[in-house]
Amino acid sequence: MRRPVSLAWQAYGALVGAASWLHYAALSRLGRSDEGGAEWFRRRLSPPLPQPASGRRIWIHAVSAGESKVAELLRQRLLERDSDLSVVLSATTYSGFARVAAIAGEASSFIMPLDTLAAQRRVFDTVRPDLVILVESEFWPAQFAAAAEAGVPVLVVNATMSARSFARHRRNPAVARRTIARAGRIYAQDEAIASRYAALGVPPDRIEVIGNLKLVPSRPAGPIDRSPPPLVAFGNVHRDEIAGLAPAIAALRRARPDLRVVLVPRYPGKTPGEVLSAGFGADLRIIDTIGDLPEAGPLVWLDQMGALAAVYAQATVGVVCGTFSDVGGHDLSEPLHLGAASVYGPNVERQKPLHAALSALGCATQVASAEELPGVIAGLVDDKPRRDEMVAAFRTVSEEAAKRLDTLAAELVGQVVGN
């Protein structure tokens, strides 16, 4: 018989609930990351869950849209190796859930509930996974406790750990002992990250460096064909970046009136039209479907969720935003996957391993500020051999990363089927 929820877990759950309500209902309105407000808090209280599977099941949790790419790639490899497996995906943020629901369908995806022991027990009782895979770096005590009660191993793939996160965990060792140190295996992006997990109590024999799985191509490589006029895509634009990006884009358009510029926000529908008009002027056309893009004009704000990949696929240069404020960046390699040159700003705290990998290859360009963008973008647009060289260099390492992902998928399938 399962033990009742202790007073300590009840107190923890109450704290999580209060802090989450404050975050979603109040702070998210003031911050740069709009995750759905009070309505999203309500949806996370008791979200619908997938029904149990008849066979073996793997649960992959991706916090947001950025981590969902790895979840999608891993899910695909797992099902290719064993079509009898059931793979369900979850996400914490509303943009992440939109992505995983599109990948796996509503019947095989769900919103991660708040981290209370009762809620996490409900997940394990209903979903009944044989293995839990966390993507990158979100660790919650109640989830690990519920997994331990259910006898379900928890692994971390594409594991990352910034210096800031490491310092925070060092200040709160009790949380690390209840989460990170209990992981069955950590598949780290690089040696520096692996050493941080070891310092937090994970035995070295449970840590393996497999590289950054975000380097794995999203689709088979094909010929690069960019129809004129050249298109420059600004992806994952945050509202607090507009003031800095707008003058740079205006300067770029004055110098190169032949270019088309398309901006895709991180949170579609969340930036008022008057803010956009004040920043970019009367020339800006705001559309909400990519089908309107061909006739939309030379300066476009595309307010559609899930459209960024299609825009990068048409672009000559992709500018990865979230790097021109202290957000810390998004997937720096996404334009390269789709055949566009990748340019990004100085703030890459959340993307340091990927930044280091791309810098070592010389296949992406980092600028010190938005003021440098006009010259850098114009230079890349005019230098097709250089762009082709950058994309080719990236694809070489992305193919190597794909082999590592295949090996990992085989190992995970063997672990689940063998149990």
N, C-alpha and C positions, 0 to 999 in steps of 0.2 A: 504493500500500500504506500502510495506517495505521501511524503510528509507535507503537512500544511505549510503555507507560506509563513516564514518566521517574521517576528516583529522587525528584525533588521532589514529583511527584504521588503517588507511593507513600507518601512521608512525610506528605503532607497527608491522604491517605486513612486512614492509620493513626491520625493525630490525631483526625480526625472520628469514626472508629470508637470510639476510646477515650473521647472526650468524650461521645458518644451513649450508650455503655454506662453510663457514670457517671450521666448524666442520667436515663435510663429505669430502670436497675436500682437506683439509690440515691436520687438527689435527688428524683425524682418522688414517692417515698413521703413525703418530708418537706415538699414544697412544696404549694402550693394547687392546682396544675394537674396532675391525674392523667391522663396520656396513655397508659395501658395498661401501664406498668411494663416488666419484662424481656421479657415476651411480645411487646409491641409492638416492642421493639428487634429481636427475632428476625424478626418479620414484615417489618420494613423492610430487612433484610439482602438479601433476594432475592425481592421480591414478584412474584406473577404479573402479566403485562402483557397488554394487549389485542393481538390479532393485527393485522397490517398491513391497511390499507384499500385497496380497489381504486382509489379516486379521491383527491381532495384531502382532507387531514385537518388539523384544528386541535386543538392540545392546550392546555387551560386548566388552570392549576394554582392551587388555592385552599388556603391553608395549613390553615385550620380551618373549623369550621362557620360562623363569621361571614362569611368571605370567600366561602363557597360560595353565598351568596345571589346575589352579583354574577355568579358563574360560571353559575348556573342561568339567570338572566335573559339573559345574553349568549348562552349556548348556545341558548336558545329563539329569540332573534332571528336568530341565524345560520342555524339550520335552517329558519326560516320563509322566509328569503331564498333559500336554496339547499338543497333537500332532498337533493341528491346529496352534500353535504358530510358528512364524518364528524367528529364532535366528541367527544373523549375528555376526561375530567376526572380530576384527581388531587388528593390532599390529604396533608398531613403528619401530622396528629393523628388519633387513632382516631375522635373525634366528627366531625371533618371528613370522614373517609372514609365513615363511616356515612351522612352527608348526601349526598355526591356519588354513592355507590353507589345510593342511593334515587332520585336524580335521573336518572342515566344508565344504570343497570343495571350488573351486574358485568362484562358484556362490554365496556363502554365506560368503565370507571373503574379506577383502580389506586392503590395506596399509593405515595407518593413514596419511592424508596429513599434510603439515605444518600448524601450528596454525595461520592462517590468518582468518579474519572474512569472507572474500569471500569464502575461501576454506571450512571452517566449515559450512557456510550456504549451500554450494553445497551438503555436506554430508547429512544434515538434509532434504533438498529438495528432494534428490534422494533416500536415504535409508528409510526415513520416519519412524523412530523408535517411539514407544510409551513410551519407557523407555531406558535410558542409564545407563549401569553399568560399572564403572571403577574398575579395579582390582589393589589393593594395594596403589599406591601412585603417579601417574602422573596426574598433574592438569594443565590445560592450559586455560588462560582467554578467548580466542576467542571461544573455544569449549563450555565453560559455557555460554558465551553471546549468541551464536547461539542456544543453547538449550533453554535458557530463551525466546528468540524471537519465537521459535517454540512451546513453552509451554510444553516442554518435561522434566520430572524430571530426575535428575542425582543422582545416588546412588554410594557409594563406598563400595565394599566388600573386606574382608580380609585386611582391611585398616591397613597400617603400617605408622610409623612416627619415624624415628631415631632421636636421640638427635641433630645430625648435621643438618638434614632437618628442625627440629623444630626451631633451632636457625636461620637458613636462612629465614624461614617464619616470624619469629619475627622481623627480620631486614627489611623485605619488607611486611608490613601489608597490603598494597594496593592490592597486588597480592592475599593474603589469603582472603581478603574481596570479591574479584571478582571470586574466585574459591571455596575454601574449605568451607567458610561460607555459600555458596549458595547450597551446597549439600543437597538433601532432606533427606538423612539418611546416617550415617556412621556406618558400621558394623566392629568394631575394633577387632584386634587380642587379645589385653589384656587391663587391666585397665590403665597401664602407657600410652599406646598409646591413649586410650580414653581421658585421662586427657589432653594430648597435643592438641588434636583436640578441646576440650572445651576451652582451653586457647587461641586458635586461632579464637574463635568467633562462633563455632558451638554450638547451644543451647543443653544443656544436654539431653533434651527429644528427640533429633534426633540422639543420639549416643547409640549404643548397642554393648556390648562385646559378641562375639560369638566364640572366640577362633580362632586358626590358621587352615584355611581350607586346607592348604597343608598337614595336617595330614590325610586327607581323602584318603583311599586306591584308587589307580588308577584302580585296578582290584580286583575281589573277591579273598580272601585269599585261598591259596592252600598249599599242602604239600611242604616242602623245600627239593629239590633233587638236589644236586650238584655233578655232575659226575667228577671223577678224570681225570687229575691232577687238584689240586686247582687253581682257576683263581682269580687274583687280578686285579680289574678294577680301573683305574684312570680316573675319569669323569670330563669333562669340563676343561681340561688343557689349561691354557693360556701360550702364548709364553714366557712371562717373568718369568714363574715358572720353566721352563725347567732347568735352571742352578742350582736351588736348589734341584729339584726332581731327576735329573740324578744321582748324587752320592748316594742318598738314595736307589734308585732302583738298582744300581750296587751292593751296599752292601747287599741288600735283596737277590739278585740273587746268590751272593757268599755264603751266609749263607743257602739259601733254593733253590738249583738248581731244585727242584721238582716243583716249582711254575711256572705258566704262568702269564705274566704281559701284560695287554692290556691298552693302553692309547688312550682315545677318546678326541680330542681337542674341545674346545668351538667353534672355528671357523675353520671348516674343509677347507683344501686347502689353508690356509693362512700362514702356517709356511714352509719355504723352506726346501727341503730335506737336503741341506748341513748343515743347523742349527740343524736338528734332528740327522744327522750322527755325527756331532761334539759333541753333548750332550750325545747321548746314545750309540755311537759306531757302529761298523760294524754288530753286531748281530741284530740290529733293522730291522724289516721287515715293510715296509710301504704298506698298502693295502687300497683300496677305496670302498670295499664292504664287508659286514659282512659275506657273503657267503664264502669268502676266509679264514675266521678265523680259522676253524679247522685244516687247513694244513699250517698255516702261521708261526709256530714256537713259541718259548717261550717268545719272546719280540716283541710286535706288536704296531704299530701306526695305528689306524683305522680312515682314513680320510673320513668319511661318515656322512653327516648330518642326524640326526634323529635315529642314531644307538645306542645311549647310553643306553636306557632302555633295549634293547635286550641283551646288554653286561652285565649290572647289573644283569639281570635275570639268567645269567650263573655263576655269580661270587660268591665266598665265602666271599670276603671282597671288599667293594667299598670305594675308597678314593675320597672324594668330593674336587675338586680343585677350584681355585679361592679363596682359603683360605690360600695359601702360598705366596701371594703377597697382595697388598693393594686393590685388586678388591673388597673384602668384602664378597665373598662367593656366592654359588648357593644353590639349594635346598638340605639341609643337610639330609633330610629324604628319598631321592629318592632311595638309595640302600636298606633301610629297607622295603620300599613298595614292593620291588622285592625279598625279602628274603635274602639279603646280609647284613653283618655287616657294619655299617657306621663309617668311620674314616675321620677326617678333621683337618685342620690346625688352626692357631691362629687367622686369620683375618676373622671375621664373622660379620663385621659391618652391612652388609645388611641383615643378617639372625639372628639378636639377639633374637627376640621372639622365633623363632624355636629352636635356640641353647639352650635357657633357658628351653624350654619344654622338649627337648631331654635329657638335663643334669639332670633335676629333675627326669626323669624316669630311668636314668642310662642305656639308650638303645643305646647310641652312644659314641664314644671315640674321644676326642679332644687332639691333640698333640701340644706341644709348638713350634715345628719346624720340618722340614722335616727329620732332623737327627734322630728323635725318631721313624720314620715310620718302619724301618726294624724289630725292636724288637716288636712293637705293632702289626704289621701285622702277624708276625710269631706266636705270642701268640694267636691271635684270630683264625688263621687257625687251630691250634692244639687243640683249646678248643671248640669243637662243642656244648657241653651243654651250655656254656656261650653265644655263638652266638644264639642258639635257644631261650634262655631266653630273650635276648635283642630284638629279632624279635617279640616274643610273647608279651612282655610288650608294644612294639610299637603298635602292632595290637589291643590291648585292647583300647588304647586311640584313635586310628584311627577309630575304629568302633563308638566310642562316637562322634567323629567329623563328621562322616558320617550322624549321626542322626541330628546334628545341621544343616548340609547342606540341608538335606531333609526338615527340618522346614523352612529354609530360602527360598528354592525354592517354597514351597507352598505359603508362604507369597508374594513372587514376582509375581507369577502367579495370585493370587487373586487380587493384586493391578492392574495388567495390564488388566485382564478380567473384573474387576469391573468398570473400567473407561468408 
